[in-house]
Amino acid sequence: MQKVAVVTGASRGIGHAISGELINSGFFVVGTSTSQAGAEKISKGISGLGFGMQLDIADTESIDHFANEVKERFEAPLVLINNAGITRDNIAIRMKNEEWDDVIETNLSGLFRITKAFLRGMIKARWGRIINLSSVVGSMGNPGQTNYAASKAGIEGYTRSLSLELGSRGITVNSIAPGYIKTEMTQEIAESNQQAMLNLIPLGRFGDAAEVAALASFLCNESSSYITGETIHINGGMYRS
């Protein structure tokens, strides 16, 4: 039976690339976007091989509605890729409470809630793959991103703890921590700042979303069944754990 995979934040960038890679690996993909237009874009792009749905990962009611609809329309998902996230950058002394709260609520609390919504199906099947997208910033830190770095470091701690709870049920839980990856977001960075970033990377280039997607796909198949509780860095040598 074809396994269902949920990929949050799938309308572009890393989430879009992971969705395509999982489809190539035989999964039926349910991708999410915060907007209905984004969800329709996903559906159009993967017609017949997956489906796009709207989801606000920071809203509990939206998560509940999404999870219930997925369970009614499709098989219980056995793969969950927690990719959705936001930034609200500011230096700590100027950071507004809502800038902190928005990032923690979306990147960390939302991840917890949607994961919890799909755990029973994986436990019942005694098989599952949960992959949480962290960031090199969670390990290195970054000026102006105390909220984002804290959320990503929290994801990695959550990953390690959850893997201990679920290992006996055949469910693996891992994090992927990308460095600087070519996406719409990095393309908007000033050229001088891009060069400064490149100077920190021994391989001398930004990563490609397809490279992150290939790693995610590997962590979803049987070849990775003995890997759990790990944070795997993919950053061109910029940071080594």
Secondary structure, DSSP 8 states (H G I E B T S, - for coil): ---EEEESS-SSHHHHHHHHHHHHTT-EEEEEESSHHHHHHHHHHTBTTEEEEE--TT-HHHHHHHHHHHHHHS---SEEEE---------GGG--HHHHHHHHIIIIIHHHHHHHHHHHHHHHHT-EEEEEE--THHHH--TT-HHHHHHHHHHHHHHHHHHHHHGGGTEEEEEEEE-SEESHHHHTS-HHHHHHHHTT-TT-S-EEHHHHHHHHHHHHSGGGTT--S-EEEESTTS---
